[in-house]
Amino acid sequence: MADPREVREVREVLADLRAEGEEVDGLVAGLPEAEWGRATPAAGWSIAHQIAHLLWTDERAVQSAVDPEGFGREVAAALASPETFVDEGAERGARLAPAELLARWRASRAELLEVLAAQSPGAKLPWYGPPMSVASVATGRLMETWAHGQDVADALGARRVPTARLRHVARIGVRARDYAYTVHGLTPPAEEFRVELVGPGGEEWAFGPAGAAQRVSGTAWDFCLLVTQRAHPDDVSLVAVGADAERWLGIAQSFAGPAGAGRAPGEVRR
């Protein structure tokens, strides 16, 4: 019998993933075709590249669940060109006509939600690394949708209203702490950190032991911008207590893969 908590978690994150996709969809749905070529803060990536990347990753997530052997071949191809396979996937999609790209992304989002909802909540799906639970796959897709949606919003000069969905992004950022150290060739600290964030509604989101010596505090918005590398550490109002916590803020990343270049100081509009 499925664990009721796992069932509830999957349902909640899938509902939030749907809402996040609809919000980003709203940023691009009415764009004139020429605007899809507008540059975003990610070097070499237009708005079309951002949506194409979300399409490509959603399709890979579906493939992971319904065709694990085919997905295994995709992983092997990625390992053969680890520095370029993400850009190559985005480039292929960006060549599509904007109307076709948007239609395919909408279809992939709907299919992903349907496929993940049909999985056993305790199932583990293959990914580019260790297998992931259904909730983790959905949460990862939400984090990427939010982050790449922020790139689109920044390109358009649009202001996004923070929502409680940021809690998913913040949780991934906290859980990826050790990965951020490792990908930089550093040994992760042995002790846990305490992270205390203020959510969009003024609520407190706390992670880690209350008595931890190394601490980070601030708004969830700033923390999520930082861990998705959509803001430079100098441009967020996070407070670190302890040398290890301060170092983490300089290398934090919530996404898999090589350490990103991040944003330059002053690049994020406050």
C-alpha positions in Angstrom: 0.0 0.0 0.0 1.3 3.5 -0.9 2.4 5.7 1.9 -0.4 8.4 2.3 2.3 11.0 2.9 4.1 10.2 -0.3 0.8 10.2 -2.2 0.0 13.7 -0.8 3.5 15.0 -1.5 3.3 13.9 -5.2 -0.1 15.4 -5.7 1.0 18.7 -4.1 4.1 19.1 -6.1 2.4 18.1 -9.4 -0.2 20.8 -8.8 2.5 23.3 -8.2 4.5 22.1 -11.2 1.3 22.7 -13.3 0.9 26.2 -11.9 4.6 27.1 -12.5 4.4 26.0 -16.1 1.2 28.0 -16.7 2.9 31.1 -15.3 5.9 30.8 -17.5 3.6 30.0 -20.5 1.9 33.3 -19.8 5.1 35.2 -20.3 5.6 33.9 -23.8 2.1 33.1 -25.1 1.5 36.4 -26.7 5.0 37.2 -27.8 5.5 38.3 -31.4 7.6 35.8 -33.3 10.6 38.1 -33.5 10.7 38.5 -29.7 11.5 34.8 -29.3 15.0 35.6 -30.5 15.5 38.2 -27.7 18.6 37.4 -25.7 18.3 36.3 -22.1 20.9 36.6 -19.3 22.2 33.1 -20.1 25.0 33.7 -22.6 24.0 32.5 -26.1 20.4 31.6 -25.1 17.4 33.4 -26.5 13.9 33.1 -25.1 13.4 30.3 -27.6 16.4 28.5 -26.2 14.9 28.7 -22.7 11.6 27.2 -23.7 13.3 24.6 -25.9 15.4 23.5 -22.9 12.3 23.1 -20.8 10.7 21.1 -23.6 13.8 18.9 -24.0 14.0 18.2 -20.3 10.3 17.5 -19.9 10.6 15.0 -22.8 13.6 13.3 -21.2 11.7 13.0 -17.9 8.7 11.4 -19.7 11.1 9.0 -21.4 12.7 8.1 -18.1 9.4 6.8 -16.9 8.0 5.2 -20.0 11.1 4.1 -21.9 14.0 3.6 -19.5 16.1 1.7 -22.1 15.8 4.6 -24.5 16.5 7.0 -21.7 19.7 5.0 -21.0 20.9 5.6 -24.5 20.2 9.4 -24.0 22.4 9.3 -20.8 25.2 7.5 -22.7 25.1 10.2 -25.4 25.2 12.9 -22.7 28.2 11.3 -21.1 30.0 11.3 -24.5 29.6 15.1 -24.7 29.0 16.3 -21.1 29.8 19.9 -21.8 27.6 20.4 -24.8 24.6 18.1 -24.7 22.4 20.6 -22.9 23.1 23.4 -25.3 22.7 21.1 -28.2 19.2 20.1 -27.0 18.2 23.7 -26.6 19.6 24.7 -30.0 17.6 22.0 -31.8 14.4 23.2 -30.2 15.1 26.9 -30.7 15.2 26.3 -34.5 11.5 25.4 -34.4 8.9 28.0 -35.4 7.8 29.7 -32.1 4.2 28.5 -32.5 5.4 24.9 -32.9 7.8 25.2 -30.0 5.2 26.5 -27.7 2.7 23.8 -28.8 5.2 21.1 -28.2 6.2 22.4 -24.8 2.5 22.6 -23.8 2.0 19.0 -24.9 5.2 17.8 -23.1 4.1 19.5 -19.9 0.7 17.9 -20.0 2.2 14.5 -20.8 4.7 14.8 -18.0 2.0 15.6 -15.4 0.0 12.6 -16.6 2.9 10.2 -16.6 4.2 11.2 -13.2 0.7 11.0 -11.7 0.4 7.4 -13.0 3.6 6.2 -11.2 3.7 4.6 -7.9 4.7 7.3 -5.4 7.5 5.1 -4.2 8.9 4.4 -7.6 12.5 5.4 -8.5 13.0 6.8 -12.0 16.4 6.8 -13.8 18.0 10.2 -14.3 21.4 11.8 -15.1 22.8 10.5 -11.9 21.2 8.5 -9.1 17.6 7.4 -9.6 15.0 9.9 -8.3 11.6 9.5 -6.7 8.5 10.7 -8.5 8.3 13.7 -6.1 11.9 14.5 -6.7 11.5 14.4 -10.5 8.5 16.7 -10.3 10.3 19.1 -7.8 13.3 19.2 -10.1 11.1 20.1 -13.1 9.4 22.8 -11.0 12.8 24.3 -10.0 14.0 24.4 -13.6 10.8 25.8 -14.9 11.0 28.6 -12.3 14.7 29.3 -13.0 14.4 29.4 -16.8 11.2 31.3 -16.4 13.1 33.9 -14.5 15.6 34.2 -17.4 12.6 34.8 -19.7 11.1 37.4 -17.3 14.5 39.2 -17.0 14.8 39.3 -20.8 11.4 40.9 -21.1 11.7 43.2 -18.1 8.7 41.5 -16.5 8.2 41.4 -12.7 7.2 38.0 -11.3 5.2 37.8 -8.0 6.9 35.3 -5.7 4.6 32.4 -4.6 4.7 29.7 -2.0 6.0 27.4 -4.8 9.4 28.8 -4.0 9.5 26.4 -1.1 10.2 23.5 -3.5 13.1 25.5 -5.0 14.5 26.4 -1.6 14.4 22.8 -0.4 16.3 21.6 -3.4 18.9 24.4 -2.9 19.4 23.2 0.7 19.6 19.5 -0.2 22.1 20.2 -2.9 24.6 21.8 -0.5 27.0 18.9 -0.5 26.8 18.6 -4.3 27.8 22.3 -4.7 30.9 21.7 -2.6 31.8 18.5 -4.5 31.3 20.0 -8.0 33.8 22.7 -7.0 36.3 20.0 -5.8 35.7 20.8 -2.2 35.0 18.6 0.8 31.5 19.3 2.2 31.3 20.3 5.9 30.4 17.4 8.2 27.8 19.4 10.1 24.4 20.5 8.8 23.6 24.2 8.3 20.5 26.0 9.5 18.7 27.9 6.8 15.9 30.2 7.9 13.9 31.9 5.1 10.9 34.3 5.0 8.4 33.1 2.4 6.3 35.4 0.2 3.5 35.6 2.7 5.8 36.3 5.7 5.9 32.7 6.8 9.1 31.1 8.0 10.7 28.2 6.2 13.4 26.5 8.2 15.7 23.8 7.2 18.4 22.0 9.3 18.9 21.8 13.1 17.9 24.8 15.1 21.2 24.7 17.1 23.5 24.6 14.1 26.5 26.9 14.3 26.6 27.6 10.5 23.5 29.6 9.5 21.9 31.4 6.5 18.9 33.7 6.7 17.0 36.0 4.4 14.0 35.9 2.0 13.1 32.8 0.1 13.1 34.9 -3.1 16.8 35.9 -2.6 17.8 32.4 -1.6 16.1 30.8 -4.7 17.7 33.4 -7.0 21.1 32.5 -5.5 20.9 28.7 -5.6 19.6 28.7 -9.2 22.4 31.2 -10.0 20.0 33.8 -11.2 21.6 36.4 -9.0 25.2 37.2 -7.8 25.8 36.8 -4.1 26.5 40.5 -3.9 23.0 41.3 -5.2 20.9 39.3 -2.6 20.3 40.2 1.0 21.2 36.9 2.6 23.1 36.8 5.9 25.6 34.0 6.6 26.9 33.2 10.0 30.1 31.1 10.0 32.9 30.8 7.5 31.5 27.6 5.9 28.0 29.1 5.4 29.5 32.2 3.9 31.6 30.0 1.5 28.5 28.1 0.5 26.7 31.2 -0.6 29.5 31.8 -3.1 29.2 28.3 -4.7 25.6 27.3 -4.1 23.7 25.6 -7.0 20.5 23.7 -7.0 21.0 22.1 -10.4 23.0 19.1 -11.5 26.0 19.3 -13.8 29.1 21.5 -13.8 29.3 24.6 -11.8 27.6 27.4 -13.6 29.0 30.8 -14.5 26.2 32.5 -12.7 25.3 36.2 -13.0 27.6 39.2 -12.9 27.2 41.6 -10.0 24.5 44.2 -10.6 22.8 42.1 -13.3 19.6 41.4 -11.3 17.1 44.3 -11.1 16.0 44.8 -7.5 
